[in-house]
Amino acid sequence: MNEFEADKFWERVDFLRNKKTLKALTKELCIEYETIRVQRTRHRFPKPEYIYLFSKALNTSIEYLLTGEHNQEPKLYPARIKKIADKLCQISEIHLLSIENLIETIPIETKEETHSKVQIS
């Protein structure tokens, strides 16, 4: 794998970690930050076991981190969903009921419809 592919890997990690710093993420995963920083600045992939840890912490697949593609049903927008969930925990019961009613009116797409559309991130 080349430098360009490694750079894309790090871009996907950055996107999925949302506002968490890379230093905080490595600390959470018990990985030495300096090791990851060097790999990143040298446009290299981290060790396979670290890629695995990143995928679990970022709620995505190894395949997505390495290629940008999903072999199985993707876990779409994990950071966005968490942000919405955090806000929902802070609203009143009446507003929560209104949001539940609104969500019920949204049509659910089939897998074929979802895969035929461009996914917005």
C-alpha positions in Angstrom: 0.0 0.0 0.0 1.3 3.4 -0.9 1.5 6.8 0.9 -1.7 8.1 -0.8 -3.6 5.1 0.6 -2.1 5.7 4.1 -3.1 9.3 3.9 -6.7 8.3 3.0 -6.7 5.9 6.0 -5.8 8.8 8.3 -8.4 11.0 6.7 -11.1 8.4 7.5 -9.8 8.1 11.1 -10.0 11.9 11.4 -13.5 12.0 10.1 -14.8 9.2 12.3 -13.1 10.4 15.5 -15.2 13.6 15.2 -14.0 16.1 17.8 -11.8 13.7 19.8 -8.2 14.4 19.4 -5.9 11.7 18.0 -3.9 11.9 21.3 -7.1 11.3 23.3 -8.0 8.4 21.1 -4.6 6.7 21.4 -4.7 7.1 25.1 -8.1 5.5 25.2 -6.8 2.6 23.2 -3.6 2.3 25.2 -1.5 3.0 22.2 1.6 5.3 22.4 0.6 8.6 20.8 4.2 9.2 19.6 4.2 5.9 17.6 1.0 6.9 15.8 2.1 10.4 15.2 5.3 9.2 13.5 3.4 6.7 11.4 1.0 9.4 10.3 3.6 12.0 9.5 5.6 9.5 7.5 2.4 8.6 5.5 2.4 5.0 6.8 -0.2 2.6 8.1 -0.1 1.7 11.8 0.4 -2.0 12.9 -2.5 -4.3 12.0 -3.5 -4.7 15.6 -3.7 -0.9 15.9 -5.9 -0.7 12.8 -8.2 -3.2 14.5 -8.4 -1.1 17.7 -9.1 2.0 15.7 -12.0 0.2 13.8 -13.6 -0.9 17.1 -13.2 2.5 18.8 -14.6 4.3 15.8 -17.4 1.8 15.3 -16.5 0.9 11.7 -14.9 -1.9 9.8 -11.2 -2.5 9.1 -12.2 -2.6 5.4 -13.7 0.9 5.6 -10.6 2.3 7.3 -8.3 0.7 4.7 -10.3 1.2 1.5 -13.2 3.5 2.2 -15.6 0.8 1.1 -18.0 -1.4 3.1 -18.4 -5.1 2.5 -21.3 -5.4 4.9 -24.1 -3.1 5.9 -22.2 0.1 7.0 -22.8 1.7 10.4 -23.8 5.0 8.9 -23.0 8.3 10.5 -22.0 7.1 14.0 -20.7 10.5 15.1 -23.8 12.3 13.9 -26.1 9.8 15.5 -24.2 10.1 18.8 -24.5 13.9 18.7 -28.2 13.8 18.1 -28.6 11.2 20.9 -26.8 13.5 23.3 -29.1 16.4 22.4 -32.2 14.2 22.8 -31.1 13.4 26.3 -31.3 17.0 27.2 -34.8 17.9 25.9 -38.1 17.9 27.6 -40.6 15.0 27.4 -43.0 16.9 25.2 -40.3 17.8 22.7 -39.1 14.2 22.7 -42.6 13.0 21.8 -42.8 15.5 19.0 -39.5 14.2 17.6 -40.6 10.6 17.9 -43.7 11.5 15.9 -41.7 13.2 13.3 -39.3 10.2 12.9 -42.3 7.9 12.5 -43.3 9.9 9.3 -39.9 9.4 7.6 -40.0 6.6 5.0 -37.4 3.8 5.5 -35.4 3.0 2.4 -34.6 -0.6 1.3 -31.0 -1.7 1.0 -31.2 -1.4 -2.8 -32.5 2.2 -2.6 -29.8 3.1 0.0 -27.0 1.6 -2.1 -28.1 3.2 -5.3 -27.9 6.7 -3.8 -24.7 8.6 -3.0 -24.2 8.6 0.8 -23.8 12.0 2.3 -21.3 12.3 5.1 
